[in-house]
Amino acid sequence: MSDVGNQSCLATAEDFTSFLLCVFHSLEQWAGLGKAEDYLSVMEYLLWVFTPLAVVFILPFLIVILLYLSILFVHVFKRKNQLKDAYCNNLWDGARKTLATLWDGHGAIWHGYEIHGMEKIPEVGAALIVYYHGAIPIDYYYFLASVLLQKGRTCHSVADHLVFKIPGIKPLLEVFSVIHGPQEECVRALRGGHLLGISPGGVREALFSDETYPLIWGHRRGFAQVAIDAQVPIIPMFTRNLREGFRSLGRLKFFRWLYERFRLPFAPIYGGFPVKFRTYLGDPIPYDPNVNAVELAAKVQQAVQSLVDRHQEIPGNVLRALLERFPSKHKEE
């Protein structure tokens, strides 16, 4: 019937314009393009639905890109300083401060990052900083940058052995004094008068904690023994809305099994939302020779939990955390 209709259209065309319209109509029906609009409408709808999902999974990779840009900068800076004897006295100081400025700017712009209690970080002398570990510990990066810029101190850090296996990251770890974390090395850093940051929850807390902010420390007490051996105070730390910035799918059984069975932290991370970040430093827990590692670990865990209870609304909410970027929406604590 369509062929007959097309032939009739062509036969009755009164002018050249009508003839062309009939030809295009015939080609459209012959090629099946009449359904193309329906297909395009479906594709447009799917694009509208899945674009936000794609964005929240892509944003965490931007942090990885920023890390690798930092590594690239370290390499460039290293080459530059190899050519200038004037920098030999302190090869990495300029690199640290430049990177700290970049990360501090990122925190201020994207998360309105603030620190409450910076005065509790000593101007000189050692201290162990114990913090809650987010899906991505980006708050800790901002904290390191702030300590360097405001206090002029480089805070040493303990990282999981998996971090040291990331291709190309070694120069960056060396610049910011990141260590694998044998107790002897941690004690050595503290006895040298340095600040040292550690998260007892580590990868497990990063993957399996959620918007209710449970501390997943298990029976870890090595950090407490380090503080006792070095005879230094412990400063608890927690960042409000950290889980609203980035979240992990590690609570799904498959990813939990994958980690427990093969120690593979492959749970997808999504987010990158520009929520308000506020880091709170608790009162230092002084060294007490009469307290053992088990008691001290419990005391520190209680101190971090107290910061969570005091400063974090449970469960966390992304929309509420976004609204906190506006001063009228959040009452200062």
C-alpha positions in Angstrom: 0.0 0.0 0.0 2.9 2.4 0.7 4.3 1.8 -2.8 1.0 2.6 -4.3 0.6 5.7 -2.2 4.1 6.9 -3.1 3.4 6.4 -6.8 0.2 8.3 -6.5 2.0 11.1 -4.7 4.6 11.3 -7.5 2.0 11.2 -10.2 -0.1 14.0 -8.7 2.7 16.3 -7.8 1.8 19.8 -9.0 5.3 21.4 -8.8 8.9 20.6 -8.2 8.7 21.3 -4.5 5.8 18.8 -4.1 7.8 16.3 -6.2 10.8 16.6 -3.9 8.6 16.2 -0.8 7.2 13.0 -2.3 10.6 11.7 -3.1 11.9 12.3 0.5 8.8 10.8 1.9 9.3 7.7 -0.3 12.9 7.4 0.8 12.0 7.7 4.4 9.5 4.9 4.2 11.9 2.7 2.1 14.7 3.1 4.6 12.5 2.7 7.7 13.4 6.1 8.9 9.9 6.7 10.2 10.9 4.9 13.4 14.1 6.7 13.8 12.5 9.5 15.8 11.2 6.9 18.3 14.7 5.4 18.6 16.2 8.8 19.1 13.6 9.6 21.8 14.5 6.4 23.6 18.2 7.1 23.4 17.6 10.7 24.6 15.7 9.4 27.6 18.3 6.8 28.5 21.0 9.5 28.2 19.0 11.7 30.6 18.6 8.9 33.1 22.2 7.5 33.1 24.2 10.8 32.8 24.0 11.6 36.5 25.0 8.0 37.4 28.0 8.3 35.1 29.0 11.6 36.6 29.0 10.4 40.2 31.2 7.4 39.3 33.6 9.6 37.1 34.2 12.3 39.7 36.3 10.0 42.0 38.6 9.3 39.1 39.2 13.1 38.9 40.8 12.8 42.4 43.1 10.1 41.0 43.9 12.3 38.1 44.8 15.1 40.5 47.0 12.8 42.4 48.9 11.8 39.2 49.2 15.5 38.3 50.8 16.0 41.7 53.2 13.1 41.0 54.0 14.7 37.6 54.7 18.0 39.4 57.1 16.3 41.8 59.0 14.8 38.9 59.3 18.2 37.2 60.3 19.9 40.4 62.9 17.2 41.0 64.5 17.7 37.6 64.4 21.5 38.1 66.2 21.3 41.4 68.8 18.9 40.2 69.9 21.8 38.0 70.0 24.4 40.8 72.5 23.9 43.7 70.7 26.6 45.6 67.9 24.2 46.4 70.1 21.4 47.7 69.7 22.3 51.4 66.0 21.4 51.3 65.1 19.7 48.0 61.4 19.1 48.6 60.3 22.1 50.6 59.1 24.1 47.6 57.3 21.0 46.1 55.5 20.4 49.3 54.3 23.9 49.8 53.2 24.2 46.1 51.2 21.0 46.2 49.8 21.9 49.6 48.6 25.2 48.2 46.9 23.4 45.3 45.1 20.9 47.6 44.2 23.7 50.1 42.6 25.6 47.2 40.8 22.6 46.0 39.4 22.0 49.5 38.3 25.6 49.9 36.6 25.8 46.5 35.0 22.4 46.2 34.1 21.6 49.8 34.4 24.9 51.7 36.9 23.0 53.9 37.4 24.1 57.5 39.4 22.9 60.5 38.1 23.4 64.0 40.8 22.9 66.7 44.0 23.6 64.8 45.4 25.1 67.9 45.5 21.6 69.4 48.3 20.7 66.9 51.5 21.5 68.6 53.9 24.0 67.1 56.8 21.8 68.0 57.2 18.3 69.2 55.5 15.0 68.3 51.9 13.8 68.4 50.0 10.9 66.9 46.8 12.0 65.0 44.2 9.2 64.8 41.4 9.8 62.3 38.3 8.2 60.7 38.9 6.9 57.2 36.4 7.9 54.5 35.8 6.0 51.2 38.5 8.4 49.9 40.4 10.1 52.7 40.5 13.4 50.8 39.8 15.3 54.1 43.1 14.0 55.3 44.9 15.4 52.2 43.3 18.8 53.0 44.4 18.4 56.6 48.0 17.7 55.6 48.0 20.8 53.4 46.5 23.0 56.1 49.1 21.8 58.7 51.9 22.5 56.3 50.7 26.0 55.4 49.5 27.1 58.8 51.9 25.4 61.1 54.9 25.0 58.7 55.1 21.3 59.7 55.1 18.2 57.5 52.8 15.5 59.1 54.1 12.0 58.4 51.5 9.5 57.5 50.9 5.7 57.6 49.4 4.1 54.6 48.3 0.6 53.6 50.8 -1.5 51.7 48.4 -1.4 48.7 49.1 2.3 48.3 52.8 1.6 47.7 51.8 -0.7 44.8 50.2 2.1 42.8 52.3 2.7 39.7 54.3 5.9 39.8 53.3 7.1 43.3 56.6 6.5 45.1 58.0 10.1 44.6 54.8 11.6 46.0 54.9 9.3 49.1 58.6 10.3 49.6 57.8 14.0 49.4 55.1 13.8 52.1 56.9 11.3 54.3 54.4 8.4 53.9 55.5 5.1 55.5 54.2 1.6 55.4 53.7 1.5 59.1 55.9 -1.0 60.9 55.7 0.0 64.6 59.4 0.5 64.8 59.4 3.0 61.9 56.4 4.9 63.4 58.1 5.1 66.8 61.2 6.4 65.1 59.3 9.2 63.4 57.6 10.3 66.6 60.8 10.2 68.6 62.3 12.4 65.9 59.7 15.0 66.9 57.4 14.6 63.9 53.6 14.6 63.7 52.2 11.2 62.5 48.8 10.5 61.1 47.2 7.0 61.1 43.7 5.6 60.6 43.2 2.3 62.5 40.2 1.5 60.3 42.2 1.7 57.2 41.0 0.1 54.0 38.4 -2.0 55.8 36.8 1.2 57.2 37.0 2.9 53.8 35.2 0.1 52.1 32.6 -1.1 54.6 31.7 1.9 56.7 28.7 3.9 55.5 26.5 7.0 56.1 25.9 5.8 59.7 29.7 6.3 60.3 30.6 3.1 62.2 34.2 2.8 63.3 35.6 -0.5 62.0 38.8 -0.9 64.0 38.4 -4.5 65.1 41.0 -5.3 67.7 43.7 -3.0 66.3 45.8 -1.5 69.0 49.2 -1.2 67.4 48.8 2.6 67.1 48.3 2.8 70.8 51.5 0.8 71.5 53.3 3.2 69.2 52.1 6.2 71.2 53.1 4.5 74.4 56.6 3.5 73.2 57.2 7.0 71.8 55.6 8.6 74.9 53.5 11.1 72.8 49.9 12.4 73.0 47.2 11.2 70.7 44.9 13.7 68.9 41.6 12.3 67.7 40.2 13.6 64.4 36.9 13.4 62.4 35.5 15.2 59.4 31.8 16.0 59.2 30.0 14.9 56.0 33.0 12.8 54.8 30.7 10.0 53.7 28.4 12.3 51.8 31.3 13.5 49.6 32.3 10.0 48.5 30.6 6.7 49.1 31.5 3.1 48.5 29.5 0.0 47.4 31.6 -2.2 49.7 28.5 -3.1 51.7 27.4 -5.3 48.9 28.1 -9.0 49.7 30.2 -9.6 46.5 32.7 -6.9 47.2 32.9 -7.8 50.9 33.6 -11.5 49.8 36.2 -10.3 47.3 38.1 -8.3 50.0 37.9 -11.0 52.7 38.9 -13.8 50.3 41.6 -12.1 48.2 42.2 -8.8 50.0 41.2 -6.9 46.8 39.7 -3.5 47.6 37.8 -3.3 44.3 34.5 -1.9 45.6 33.3 0.9 43.3 33.4 4.4 44.8 31.0 7.1 43.7 30.3 10.7 44.6 32.5 13.7 44.4 29.6 15.9 45.6 30.7 19.4 46.7 29.4 19.0 50.2 30.6 20.9 53.2 33.6 19.4 55.0 34.5 20.4 58.6 37.4 18.6 60.3 37.2 18.5 64.1 40.2 17.9 66.3 39.5 16.5 69.8 41.4 17.2 73.0 44.8 15.5 73.1 45.0 12.3 75.1 48.3 12.7 77.0 50.8 9.9 77.5 50.1 7.9 80.7 52.6 5.3 81.8 49.9 3.5 83.8 47.7 2.8 80.7 48.4 -0.2 78.5 47.8 -0.5 74.8 44.4 -2.1 75.1 43.1 0.5 77.4 44.6 3.4 75.4 43.1 2.0 72.1 39.7 1.8 73.7 40.1 5.4 75.0 41.1 6.7 71.6 38.2 4.9 69.9 35.8 6.4 72.4 37.2 9.9 71.7 36.8 9.5 67.9 33.3 8.1 68.4 32.5 11.1 70.6 33.5 13.5 67.7 31.2 11.5 65.4 28.3 11.6 67.9 28.8 15.3 68.5 29.4 16.7 65.0 27.7 14.3 62.6 24.0 13.9 62.0 23.2 10.2 61.6 22.5 8.9 59.0 24.4 11.3 56.7 22.4 13.0 53.9 23.9 14.3 50.7 21.3 17.1 50.2 21.7 18.3 53.8 25.4 18.3 53.5 25.2 20.3 50.2 22.9 22.9 51.9 25.5 23.4 54.6 27.6 25.2 52.0 25.2 28.1 52.6 25.8 29.7 56.1 22.1 30.2 56.7 21.4 26.5 56.4 23.8 25.4 59.2 24.1 26.5 62.8 27.7 26.7 63.9 28.5 24.1 66.5 
